[in-house]
Amino acid sequence: MQLAASAEVGDEVAIATLLDAAKTLVTTDPGTAAQFGQRAIEIAPIHHPHRGEIVGTTAIALHIAGNSEQAIAFADRALRETLPTLQEAEVRLSIAGMFAISPEIRIGAGRAALSLPDVPESLRARHLACLFHNLVTTGRIDEARVLLEEARAAVASADDARASSTLRVAESALEYTDDRFGPSRELITSAYRDGIFASDDQRLRLAQMWHGELLSVADRYEDALTIAADALADAQHDRQGWAHQMFETWQGRMLLRTGRLSEALAVLEGGFALEDGSHAAAVLDAAGIVALGRLAIHTADTRQARRLGDIAQVMLEQGTPAVRRHAGWLLALFAMAQGDAEAARGWLHAPTDSDSRAILPCFPLDIADETMLARIALTTQDGELAQLALSNSRRRAELNPGIHSIAATAAHVRGLLGRNAADLRAAVDLIERAPRRLEMAAALEDLGAELTASERESAVEVLDRALTLYTELGATWDARRVRSRLRELGVRRRLVTAEAETNGWAAMTTAELAVARLVAQGLTNREVAERLFVSPTL
C-alpha cells in the first residue's frame, strides 16, 4: 500500500509490482487486488504495453468482489481509449467472462473482439470458447451449435488450457440441455481438471457448481449439498461475492427439490429481497426466482407470489431467451395455482422460440417440470402440450437409465395423461427411492385422485399419505388441496401442523435460520447484518 501511495506516473517498478500483486490476490482478496489494479492504471502511461492486462485483471477483481457494475464501467472507460488490438481483445475477454453482468454485454464483447484484426491464436481460441459458452447459457442453442466446430478447431490448434477448459464447460452445458447428463458429467469433470491449470478461477468455480448440479440430477443430493456448503465457505473466505451468490442460489434450489422448504426459503428469500426483475440478467438468478416462486405457491404466500409475478413480467420483457423461458414458466405456475389453466397455457407460448421444447426452461432445468406440463395439457385438452410432456419425459428416461426421479417423472406423466393408476403406482414406487419428497407427495395425490372413482378406500389411504407428507414439509397450499379432496370423499382431516419445537434448528424462525446459516459460514455480526440489510447492534 505504501508503494501504491508513493509511486509516480511512469514508475515501471511500481506498475509491475502492483500488477503482479493484483494478479496474485485476485482470487483470495479481490477487493485489494482491485485497489492495486486501479492504482496501477493511474500511474501507467496511456500506451503502456501492460495497460490492457491491468484493466482486465482489475475488472475481473471488481466483478469477483461483487462490484460488477463498477467492473464494466471501469472496462468501458479503458475501451474508450485507443488501445492496441491485443490489449483491447484482453479487456473484452475480461468482460465476456463476467457471469453477473448482462449476457448481451458479454456476447457483444466477444463478437467485437473476434472482429478485431490479428488477434493472437490463443486469445482468439479463448474468445470463441467463451462466446460459445455465453450463447449456450443464454438459450441461443442454434447459434451455439453453428459456432461449435469453429471453436473446437481453434481450441485444438491453440493448445491453450484456459480455452480448453472454457470449451468443455460449455459443451457440458450443451449436453445438459440435450438431456445427456452422463456425457455432461464427463465433460465437466474434464473441464474442472483442465481448469486447475488454466488460471481461470471463475470458470473453475462454475465447473464445481455445475458438477454438483449434475450430481443432483442423478439423485445424489447429499453429495451436491456438500459441494455447495464447501464452495460457500471457500467463497466467503476468499471474499468472492459473485461466487457466494451463485452457490447460495443453487443451494436454495436443491433444498427446495429435496422438500426442505423452510431452509430453501431462508437461503433464497434474502438473495432476491430487493430484486425488481431489471437486474435478473443471469439465467441462474432467473432459476432462483422461479424456485422462490414455487416456495410462495407451496407455502401459500400470496403477497410474495404477487411480487414475484411482477418480477417475472419484467424478466419476460427484458430477458435473454433462457431468462424469458423461466419467466414464462413461473407465470404459468402462478396461473395454475390460481386455477386458470388457460392462462397457464398462454404463458407457455409467450417466450417464443423456434425450438418446440423451448416453452420449458432447459438451462437449468427441473426434471419434474413435465408433470406440471401434463396437468396443463390435461386441463386444457391440449394434445400438443401432452405430446411434448410425454416425449420429453420419455426421452430423458431413455437417455438416463437408472435415475429414479427421472424414471418416476416419465411414469407420472404417462399416468396422468393416460388416466392409468398402474403408471401412477409405478411413479410412487420409483420416487420413494429418490430424495424428492414434494414429487413423492404429488405422485401420491395424483394416484389418490385417480383411484377415487373405483377404489374409494385405497384412494383415502393414498390421499392421507399425501396429506401427511405435505404437512410435514410445510406445503400448506398443497395440504389444503388434499384436505378438500378428502372432504369430497366424505372424510374430514384436520390440517395438523407439527408441534412447535423449542430447541434446535426446527425451533428457529425463517429470519433466525438465515442468520444462523450465515454465522455458520464464518461471517461476523456486522457482515451478517450487511447481508440481511439490518443495522448491527454496536
PLY file of the C-alpha trace (Angstrom):
ply
format ascii 1.0
element vertex 538
property float x
property float y
property float z
element edge 537
property int vertex1
property int vertex2
end_header
0.00 0.00 0.00
2.91 2.36 0.74
4.31 1.70 -2.74
0.91 2.36 -4.30
0.58 5.68 -2.48
4.07 6.96 -3.24
4.53 5.78 -6.85
4.58 8.35 -9.64
3.33 8.16 -13.22
5.64 6.05 -15.37
7.31 4.23 -12.44
7.89 0.87 -14.16
8.87 -0.96 -10.97
5.70 0.20 -9.21
3.49 -0.65 -12.21
4.93 -4.17 -12.48
4.77 -4.75 -8.72
1.16 -3.56 -8.45
0.09 -5.68 -11.43
1.78 -8.79 -10.01
0.16 -8.17 -6.62
-3.26 -7.73 -8.23
-2.89 -10.97 -10.20
-1.77 -12.83 -7.07
-4.64 -11.55 -4.90
-7.48 -11.61 -7.45
-8.89 -14.94 -6.23
-8.18 -14.60 -2.50
-8.67 -10.88 -1.86
-10.32 -9.36 -4.94
-11.10 -6.07 -3.19
-7.44 -5.37 -2.50
-6.50 -6.68 -5.95
-8.88 -4.15 -7.49
-7.31 -1.33 -5.47
-3.84 -2.33 -6.67
-5.07 -2.55 -10.27
-6.79 0.81 -10.14
-3.64 2.42 -8.77
-1.52 0.71 -11.44
-3.74 2.11 -14.20
-3.41 5.60 -12.69
0.38 5.55 -12.97
0.68 3.58 -16.24
1.10 5.82 -19.32
-1.78 5.69 -21.81
0.16 3.48 -24.25
1.84 1.26 -21.66
2.29 -2.30 -23.05
0.61 -3.86 -19.97
-2.30 -1.42 -19.75
-4.78 -3.91 -21.23
-3.68 -6.64 -18.81
-4.02 -4.23 -15.88
-7.54 -3.24 -16.96
-8.60 -6.86 -17.48
-7.21 -8.01 -14.14
-8.79 -5.09 -12.29
-12.19 -5.53 -13.95
-12.21 -9.22 -13.07
-11.23 -8.43 -9.48
-14.10 -5.95 -9.18
-16.51 -8.50 -10.67
-15.36 -11.28 -8.36
-15.73 -9.00 -5.35
-19.35 -8.43 -6.33
-18.98 -4.98 -7.93
-19.97 -5.97 -11.46
-21.42 -2.60 -12.47
-18.22 -0.87 -11.37
-16.21 -3.52 -13.23
-18.00 -2.95 -16.53
-17.76 0.84 -16.15
-14.01 0.54 -15.48
-13.53 -1.63 -18.57
-15.68 0.66 -20.70
-13.54 3.66 -19.79
-10.46 1.76 -20.91
-12.09 0.78 -24.20
-12.79 4.42 -24.97
-9.03 4.88 -25.06
-7.09 3.93 -28.18
-5.78 0.52 -27.21
-3.67 -1.79 -29.40
-5.55 -4.82 -30.75
-4.05 -7.25 -28.23
-4.96 -5.09 -25.25
-8.48 -4.41 -26.48
-9.03 -8.14 -27.02
-7.78 -8.84 -23.48
-10.12 -6.26 -21.97
-13.06 -7.60 -23.96
-12.25 -11.14 -22.79
-12.49 -9.98 -19.19
-15.95 -8.52 -19.94
-17.07 -11.67 -21.76
-16.29 -13.73 -18.67
-18.22 -11.66 -16.09
-21.07 -14.00 -15.22
-23.01 -11.49 -13.12
-23.50 -8.90 -15.88
-25.95 -8.93 -18.77
-25.29 -11.80 -21.19
-25.95 -9.39 -24.06
-22.94 -7.34 -22.96
-20.81 -10.50 -22.66
-21.82 -11.73 -26.11
-21.27 -8.29 -27.63
-17.79 -8.09 -26.10
-16.87 -11.44 -27.58
-18.14 -10.66 -31.07
-16.37 -7.29 -31.04
-13.06 -8.91 -30.08
-13.36 -11.58 -32.76
-13.84 -8.86 -35.38
-10.51 -7.27 -34.48
-7.60 -7.89 -36.89
-4.59 -10.00 -35.95
-5.84 -11.35 -32.62
-3.27 -13.94 -31.40
-4.29 -17.57 -31.86
-4.60 -18.44 -28.16
-6.62 -15.31 -27.39
-8.92 -15.94 -30.33
-9.47 -19.51 -29.11
-10.38 -18.22 -25.64
-12.84 -15.75 -27.15
-14.51 -18.38 -29.34
-14.85 -20.78 -26.42
-16.24 -18.00 -24.22
-18.70 -16.84 -26.87
-19.90 -20.42 -27.38
-20.43 -20.73 -23.63
-22.36 -17.45 -23.44
-24.61 -18.44 -26.34
-25.45 -21.79 -24.71
-26.24 -20.31 -21.31
-28.44 -17.54 -22.74
-30.57 -20.06 -24.62
-29.26 -19.32 -28.11
-28.70 -23.01 -28.72
-28.94 -22.92 -32.53
-26.36 -20.13 -32.75
-24.11 -22.03 -30.37
-24.26 -25.20 -32.47
-23.25 -23.22 -35.57
-20.18 -21.90 -33.72
-19.15 -25.19 -32.08
-16.93 -26.67 -34.77
-15.06 -23.39 -35.30
-14.49 -23.13 -31.55
-13.29 -26.74 -31.34
-10.84 -26.24 -34.21
-9.45 -23.03 -32.73
-9.02 -24.55 -29.27
-7.33 -27.66 -30.66
-4.95 -25.55 -32.72
-4.09 -23.16 -29.89
-3.50 -25.90 -27.29
-4.45 -23.41 -24.56
-5.57 -24.83 -21.19
-7.90 -21.93 -20.43
-9.62 -22.10 -23.81
-9.93 -25.87 -23.50
-11.45 -25.67 -20.03
-13.94 -22.99 -21.12
-14.99 -25.01 -24.16
-15.56 -28.18 -22.11
-17.70 -26.30 -19.58
-19.82 -25.03 -22.46
-20.00 -28.42 -24.18
-21.13 -29.91 -20.87
-23.89 -27.31 -20.69
-24.95 -28.15 -24.26
-25.16 -31.87 -23.44
-27.19 -30.96 -20.36
-29.74 -29.03 -22.43
-29.99 -32.15 -24.64
-30.75 -34.28 -21.53
-27.48 -36.22 -21.91
-26.47 -35.99 -18.28
-23.83 -38.76 -18.33
-21.72 -37.16 -21.11
-22.32 -33.78 -19.49
-20.76 -35.01 -16.24
-17.77 -36.47 -18.09
-17.14 -33.15 -19.82
-17.46 -31.07 -16.66
-15.07 -33.40 -14.84
-12.56 -32.90 -17.65
-13.18 -29.14 -17.60
-12.53 -28.99 -13.87
-9.28 -30.93 -14.26
-8.10 -28.59 -17.02
-9.30 -25.56 -15.07
-6.91 -26.26 -12.20
-4.05 -25.39 -14.54
-5.84 -22.69 -16.54
-5.54 -19.71 -14.16
-9.27 -19.09 -14.53
-10.73 -19.23 -11.04
-14.17 -18.06 -12.17
-14.74 -20.97 -14.52
-13.18 -23.38 -12.04
-15.85 -22.41 -9.52
-18.53 -22.56 -12.21
-17.38 -26.06 -13.12
-17.54 -27.02 -9.44
-21.15 -25.86 -9.21
-22.09 -27.49 -12.49
-20.63 -30.80 -11.34
-22.80 -30.55 -8.24
-25.87 -29.75 -10.35
-25.30 -32.90 -12.39
-24.92 -34.94 -9.21
-28.27 -33.61 -8.01
-29.92 -34.52 -11.32
-28.68 -38.06 -10.67
-30.44 -38.00 -7.25
-27.12 -37.58 -5.40
-28.34 -34.58 -3.42
-26.28 -35.13 -0.29
-23.09 -35.10 -2.37
-24.29 -31.98 -4.18
-25.23 -30.18 -0.97
-21.80 -30.99 0.46
-20.22 -29.35 -2.60
-22.45 -26.30 -2.08
-21.54 -25.98 1.61
-17.81 -26.29 0.92
-17.99 -23.87 -2.01
-19.90 -21.29 0.04
-17.28 -21.46 2.78
-14.48 -21.05 0.22
-16.24 -18.13 -1.49
-16.76 -16.44 1.87
-13.13 -16.99 2.86
-11.89 -15.65 -0.47
-14.35 -12.71 -0.42
-15.79 -13.72 -3.78
-19.23 -12.13 -3.76
-20.34 -13.34 -7.17
-19.42 -16.97 -6.37
-21.13 -16.82 -2.98
-24.35 -15.61 -4.59
-24.15 -18.27 -7.33
-23.62 -21.15 -4.90
-26.21 -19.83 -2.44
-28.89 -19.61 -5.15
-28.04 -23.10 -6.37
-28.11 -24.44 -2.81
-31.57 -22.94 -2.29
-32.86 -24.63 -5.45
-31.56 -28.00 -4.27
-33.06 -27.60 -0.81
-36.42 -26.96 -2.47
-36.10 -30.05 -4.65
-35.48 -32.22 -1.58
-38.51 -30.77 0.20
-36.60 -28.71 2.77
-38.88 -25.74 2.27
-38.03 -23.65 5.33
-34.29 -23.97 4.67
-34.74 -23.17 0.98
-36.77 -20.09 1.89
-34.12 -18.91 4.36
-31.44 -19.18 1.68
-33.35 -17.68 -1.26
-35.50 -15.00 0.33
-32.69 -12.62 1.26
-30.91 -13.06 -2.07
-33.85 -11.68 -4.03
-35.41 -9.36 -1.45
-34.52 -6.24 -3.45
-34.98 -7.74 -6.92
-37.42 -5.98 -9.25
-36.72 -8.01 -12.38
-34.44 -5.47 -14.04
-31.29 -6.99 -12.53
-32.14 -10.67 -13.14
-29.95 -10.85 -16.23
-28.20 -14.14 -15.39
-30.09 -17.35 -16.08
-29.08 -18.84 -12.72
-30.70 -15.86 -10.99
-33.83 -16.44 -13.05
-33.89 -20.06 -11.90
-33.54 -18.86 -8.30
-36.53 -16.55 -8.71
-38.59 -19.45 -10.09
-37.60 -21.53 -7.06
-38.67 -18.71 -4.73
-41.94 -18.52 -6.66
-42.53 -22.23 -6.17
-41.94 -21.74 -2.45
-44.52 -18.93 -2.41
-47.05 -21.28 -4.00
-46.36 -24.24 -1.68
-46.43 -22.08 1.44
-49.48 -20.05 0.32
-47.57 -16.76 0.47
-49.82 -14.73 -1.82
-48.04 -11.44 -1.18
-44.71 -12.92 -2.25
-46.36 -14.55 -5.25
-47.74 -11.19 -6.45
-44.32 -9.57 -6.10
-42.59 -12.36 -7.97
-45.26 -12.29 -10.66
-44.42 -8.65 -11.30
-40.73 -9.53 -11.43
-41.43 -12.31 -13.93
-43.25 -9.86 -16.19
-40.15 -7.64 -16.31
-37.92 -10.67 -16.97
-40.22 -11.73 -19.81
-39.93 -8.32 -21.44
-36.21 -7.70 -20.92
-34.51 -11.08 -20.56
-32.50 -13.31 -22.83
-34.29 -16.33 -24.38
-33.25 -18.53 -21.43
-34.43 -15.96 -18.85
-37.73 -15.49 -20.72
-38.41 -19.22 -20.54
-38.00 -19.16 -16.77
-40.26 -16.10 -16.53
-42.98 -17.64 -18.70
-42.84 -20.86 -16.73
-43.14 -19.05 -13.39
-46.16 -17.11 -14.65
-47.68 -20.40 -15.82
-47.13 -21.93 -12.38
-48.83 -18.96 -10.73
-51.76 -19.22 -13.14
-52.20 -22.93 -12.35
-52.05 -22.16 -8.62
-54.97 -19.77 -9.20
-56.90 -22.43 -11.11
-56.53 -20.77 -14.53
-55.10 -23.44 -16.82
-55.91 -21.48 -19.99
-53.80 -18.57 -18.76
-51.04 -21.02 -17.88
-51.10 -22.40 -21.41
-50.90 -18.85 -22.76
-47.80 -18.06 -20.68
-46.07 -21.17 -22.03
-46.24 -19.74 -25.53
-45.15 -16.23 -24.50
-41.36 -16.79 -24.74
-41.42 -17.52 -28.49
-38.54 -19.52 -29.90
-38.04 -21.78 -32.91
-37.31 -24.76 -30.64
-40.60 -26.51 -29.82
-39.17 -27.58 -26.46
-38.28 -24.02 -25.52
-41.53 -23.36 -23.67
-39.95 -25.09 -20.67
-36.74 -23.87 -19.03
-33.89 -26.04 -20.27
-30.94 -24.31 -18.58
-31.05 -25.04 -15.76
-33.94 -27.45 -15.91
-36.04 -29.33 -13.39
-36.68 -32.92 -14.47
-40.14 -32.86 -12.82
-41.48 -29.89 -14.82
-43.08 -32.19 -17.37
-45.53 -33.34 -14.69
-46.98 -29.84 -14.40
-46.89 -29.52 -18.18
-49.01 -32.68 -18.36
-51.51 -31.20 -15.89
-51.84 -28.06 -18.01
-52.29 -30.17 -21.14
-54.88 -32.40 -19.45
-56.91 -29.49 -18.08
-56.91 -27.54 -21.35
-57.19 -30.65 -23.55
-54.09 -29.55 -25.45
-52.81 -32.57 -27.34
-49.65 -30.84 -28.49
-48.61 -30.00 -24.93
-49.48 -33.52 -23.83
-47.25 -34.99 -26.52
-44.44 -32.62 -25.54
-44.67 -33.73 -21.90
-44.67 -37.39 -22.92
-41.82 -37.14 -25.40
-39.62 -35.01 -23.13
-40.01 -37.26 -20.10
-39.69 -40.48 -22.09
-36.59 -39.30 -23.96
-34.93 -38.15 -20.73
-35.62 -41.50 -19.08
-34.24 -43.42 -22.07
-31.07 -41.33 -22.14
-30.50 -41.60 -18.37
-31.42 -45.11 -17.22
-31.19 -45.90 -13.52
-32.08 -42.43 -12.19
-35.22 -43.00 -10.11
-36.59 -39.45 -10.16
-36.31 -39.24 -13.96
-37.99 -42.62 -14.42
-40.65 -41.61 -11.87
-41.43 -38.41 -13.79
-41.89 -40.37 -17.02
-44.27 -42.80 -15.28
-46.11 -39.93 -13.59
-46.67 -38.13 -16.91
-47.90 -41.36 -18.53
-50.24 -42.00 -15.61
-51.70 -38.50 -15.66
-52.29 -38.30 -19.38
-53.43 -41.91 -19.72
-55.55 -41.85 -16.52
-53.66 -45.00 -15.63
-53.39 -45.99 -11.95
-50.70 -48.60 -12.70
-48.35 -45.96 -14.09
-49.06 -43.66 -11.15
-48.30 -46.51 -8.71
-45.04 -47.07 -10.60
-44.25 -43.36 -10.22
-44.84 -43.59 -6.45
-42.66 -46.69 -6.14
-39.83 -45.06 -8.10
-39.91 -41.66 -6.42
-39.88 -43.31 -2.99
-36.31 -44.33 -3.82
-35.31 -40.73 -4.62
-34.84 -37.73 -2.29
-37.54 -35.57 -3.93
-40.28 -35.53 -1.29
-42.53 -32.90 -2.89
-42.70 -35.03 -6.03
-43.44 -38.04 -3.81
-46.43 -36.23 -2.28
-47.63 -35.07 -5.73
-47.47 -38.61 -7.12
-49.46 -39.87 -4.14
-52.03 -37.13 -4.61
-52.50 -37.89 -8.31
-52.73 -41.62 -7.61
-55.34 -41.00 -4.92
-57.35 -38.79 -7.26
-57.27 -41.47 -9.96
-58.41 -44.18 -7.53
-61.32 -42.10 -6.23
-63.89 -43.39 -8.71
-63.05 -47.11 -8.48
-61.27 -47.82 -5.17
-62.52 -45.39 -2.54
-60.78 -46.95 0.47
-57.46 -47.13 -1.35
-57.92 -43.55 -2.52
-58.47 -42.34 1.04
-55.39 -44.21 2.25
-53.19 -42.78 -0.50
-54.51 -39.24 -0.07
-53.91 -39.50 3.68
-50.27 -40.29 2.94
-50.05 -37.29 0.62
-51.65 -35.02 3.24
-49.27 -36.21 5.93
-46.24 -35.64 3.73
-47.32 -32.19 2.54
-47.97 -31.18 6.14
-44.57 -32.44 7.29
-42.89 -30.44 4.52
-44.75 -27.24 5.36
-46.53 -27.22 1.97
-49.65 -25.53 3.34
-51.31 -24.80 -0.01
-50.92 -28.40 -1.20
-52.16 -29.80 2.10
-55.33 -27.70 1.87
-55.97 -29.02 -1.62
-55.67 -32.64 -0.47
-57.95 -31.98 2.53
-60.52 -30.72 0.03
-60.19 -33.94 -1.98
-60.72 -35.99 1.16
-63.79 -33.95 2.12
-65.29 -34.77 -1.27
-64.92 -38.42 -0.27
-66.69 -37.75 3.00
-63.50 -37.82 5.08
-62.56 -34.90 7.29
-58.97 -34.43 8.31
-57.63 -31.63 10.46
-54.68 -29.79 8.98
-52.43 -30.51 11.94
-49.01 -28.96 11.80
-46.16 -30.40 13.78
-45.98 -29.09 17.34
-43.59 -26.19 17.55
-40.08 -27.17 18.55
-38.41 -25.37 21.43
-34.84 -26.44 20.68
-32.56 -26.87 17.68
-32.90 -25.83 14.04
-36.60 -26.64 13.87
-37.35 -24.05 16.58
-35.94 -21.18 14.53
-37.95 -18.70 12.53
-37.05 -18.13 8.88
-35.11 -14.98 9.80
-33.29 -16.76 12.64
-32.42 -19.64 10.34
-30.99 -17.23 7.76
-28.80 -15.61 10.42
-27.62 -18.99 11.73
-26.64 -20.18 8.26
-24.56 -17.02 7.68
-22.85 -17.33 11.04
-22.06 -20.98 10.27
-20.34 -19.79 7.08
-17.95 -17.69 9.18
-19.45 -14.21 8.85
-19.04 -11.67 11.64
-22.07 -9.97 13.23
-21.50 -6.89 11.11
-21.16 -8.97 7.91
-24.37 -10.83 8.76
-26.14 -7.51 9.27
-24.89 -6.22 5.92
-26.07 -9.37 4.14
-29.53 -9.14 5.72
-29.85 -5.35 5.32
-30.27 -4.67 9.05
-28.34 -2.42 11.43
-25.84 -4.21 13.68
-26.03 -3.70 17.41
-22.99 -1.70 18.45
0 1
1 2
2 3
3 4
4 5
5 6
6 7
7 8
8 9
9 10
10 11
11 12
12 13
13 14
14 15
15 16
16 17
17 18
18 19
19 20
20 21
21 22
22 23
23 24
24 25
25 26
26 27
27 28
28 29
29 30
30 31
31 32
32 33
33 34
34 35
35 36
36 37
37 38
38 39
39 40
40 41
41 42
42 43
43 44
44 45
45 46
46 47
47 48
48 49
49 50
50 51
51 52
52 53
53 54
54 55
55 56
56 57
57 58
58 59
59 60
60 61
61 62
62 63
63 64
64 65
65 66
66 67
67 68
68 69
69 70
70 71
71 72
72 73
73 74
74 75
75 76
76 77
77 78
78 79
79 80
80 81
81 82
82 83
83 84
84 85
85 86
86 87
87 88
88 89
89 90
90 91
91 92
92 93
93 94
94 95
95 96
96 97
97 98
98 99
99 100
100 101
101 102
102 103
103 104
104 105
105 106
106 107
107 108
108 109
109 110
110 111
111 112
112 113
113 114
114 115
115 116
116 117
117 118
118 119
119 120
120 121
121 122
122 123
123 124
124 125
125 126
126 127
127 128
128 129
129 130
130 131
131 132
132 133
133 134
134 135
135 136
136 137
137 138
138 139
139 140
140 141
141 142
142 143
143 144
144 145
145 146
146 147
147 148
148 149
149 150
150 151
151 152
152 153
153 154
154 155
155 156
156 157
157 158
158 159
159 160
160 161
161 162
162 163
163 164
164 165
165 166
166 167
167 168
168 169
169 170
170 171
171 172
172 173
173 174
174 175
175 176
176 177
177 178
178 179
179 180
180 181
181 182
182 183
183 184
184 185
185 186
186 187
187 188
188 189
189 190
190 191
191 192
192 193
193 194
194 195
195 196
196 197
197 198
198 199
199 200
200 201
201 202
202 203
203 204
204 205
205 206
206 207
207 208
208 209
209 210
210 211
211 212
212 213
213 214
214 215
215 216
216 217
217 218
218 219
219 220
220 221
221 222
222 223
223 224
224 225
225 226
226 227
227 228
228 229
229 230
230 231
231 232
232 233
233 234
234 235
235 236
236 237
237 238
238 239
239 240
240 241
241 242
242 243
243 244
244 245
245 246
246 247
247 248
248 249
249 250
250 251
251 252
252 253
253 254
254 255
255 256
256 257
257 258
258 259
259 260
260 261
261 262
262 263
263 264
264 265
265 266
266 267
267 268
268 269
269 270
270 271
271 272
272 273
273 274
274 275
275 276
276 277
277 278
278 279
279 280
280 281
281 282
282 283
283 284
284 285
285 286
286 287
287 288
288 289
289 290
290 291
291 292
292 293
293 294
294 295
295 296
296 297
297 298
298 299
299 300
300 301
301 302
302 303
303 304
304 305
305 306
306 307
307 308
308 309
309 310
310 311
311 312
312 313
313 314
314 315
315 316
316 317
317 318
318 319
319 320
320 321
321 322
322 323
323 324
324 325
325 326
326 327
327 328
328 329
329 330
330 331
331 332
332 333
333 334
334 335
335 336
336 337
337 338
338 339
339 340
340 341
341 342
342 343
343 344
344 345
345 346
346 347
347 348
348 349
349 350
350 351
351 352
352 353
353 354
354 355
355 356
356 357
357 358
358 359
359 360
360 361
361 362
362 363
363 364
364 365
365 366
366 367
367 368
368 369
369 370
370 371
371 372
372 373
373 374
374 375
375 376
376 377
377 378
378 379
379 380
380 381
381 382
382 383
383 384
384 385
385 386
386 387
387 388
388 389
389 390
390 391
391 392
392 393
393 394
394 395
395 396
396 397
397 398
398 399
399 400
400 401
401 402
402 403
403 404
404 405
405 406
406 407
407 408
408 409
409 410
410 411
411 412
412 413
413 414
414 415
415 416
416 417
417 418
418 419
419 420
420 421
421 422
422 423
423 424
424 425
425 426
426 427
427 428
428 429
429 430
430 431
431 432
432 433
433 434
434 435
435 436
436 437
437 438
438 439
439 440
440 441
441 442
442 443
443 444
444 445
445 446
446 447
447 448
448 449
449 450
450 451
451 452
452 453
453 454
454 455
455 456
456 457
457 458
458 459
459 460
460 461
461 462
462 463
463 464
464 465
465 466
466 467
467 468
468 469
469 470
470 471
471 472
472 473
473 474
474 475
475 476
476 477
477 478
478 479
479 480
480 481
481 482
482 483
483 484
484 485
485 486
486 487
487 488
488 489
489 490
490 491
491 492
492 493
493 494
494 495
495 496
496 497
497 498
498 499
499 500
500 501
501 502
502 503
503 504
504 505
505 506
506 507
507 508
508 509
509 510
510 511
511 512
512 513
513 514
514 515
515 516
516 517
517 518
518 519
519 520
520 521
521 522
522 523
523 524
524 525
525 526
526 527
527 528
528 529
529 530
530 531
531 532
532 533
533 534
534 535
535 536
536 537
